Each structure stands twice: as structure tokens, then as C-alpha cells.
């Protein structure tokens, strides 16, 4: 699996970089909403607050995915990548192709 590990490392690093860029560019979407009624009406503020909450939730999901990617890269460094963290069995390559950061085999994930 050593040859595939290099392929998966490249995929993981590219995805991590993409997510980091998205977090940086979306930072202003989660900025506090101004509550001055002179600037915008109540419904516009409600829309802005809803957009802010959605941006925060998206940022949290991206941070979680980055953490999973970092964990997968650490497993690669320890040469544990591709093995289930729960049972130690090899994770199917097709499963890793779908999500290279996956840490558990199908049996342990369910």
C-alpha cells in the first residue's frame, strides 16, 4: 500500500489546503451582525443572523474535516495509515478512495 499512500497523502494535503483557504475567505461571513435599525430592517437583520449561523456551522464542519485529515497524515507518518483505529484490520482501498481521511473499517464504522 506504500504506493497508494503517496497518492492519498497528495489528496489529503490538497483537501486540507482547500479547506484552509475556504475558512480564511469565509471569515467575514461569520462576523457579528450590526443591529442598528437605521442601517437595515428587522427582516434583513434576521436573514443576516441566519447567514452568520450557517457560516459558523460550515466553518465548524471544515475545521473537523481538517482535524480528520491531520490525524490521517499522522497515521501515515507512523505507518499506521490504511488500518482501522478500532480493530487494526486493513481498510478497503475503495473506502479510502471515497474518503482518504477515514479512520475505521466498514465493520467498526457501523
Number of C-alpha atoms within 10 A of each C-alpha: 8 11 7 13 16 12 12 22 18 13 17 21 15 12 16 20 13 13 18 16 11 14 18 10 10 15 12 11 16 19 14 10 15 11 13 10 10 6 9 12 11 11 9 12 17 13 12 19 19 14 15 18 15 14 19 18 13 16 20 13 13 18 16 12 16 21 14 18 23 16 16 22 21 13 17 17 10 9 12 15 26 28 18 20 17 12 11 12 14 14 19 14 13 9 15 18 14 9 14 24 25 22 22 22 21 12 11 12 10 6
